[in-house]
């Protein structure tokens, strides 16, 4: 079963954030990322949630601790970030 790294961010300038996020795609992939989903708050578009899928929880944790991510967040102007590593236990479609 895969693991998800879920990150909630406060991003005052979304365009700046998105440019750096896109630059880090190869770094995410090198660290075992399989896919990602990017979400913005409806009522507060400075709130961004990134859900990245990894083969293992260890891969997700390693990327969350990486210097490349920390530097990317600095360049992107991220003001706050909250990380959680999860394993999917159920999925359904409605």
Helices and strands as residue ranges (DSSP letters): E 3-11, H 14-23, H 25-30, E 33-40, E 47-54, H 57-64, H 67-76, E 78-87
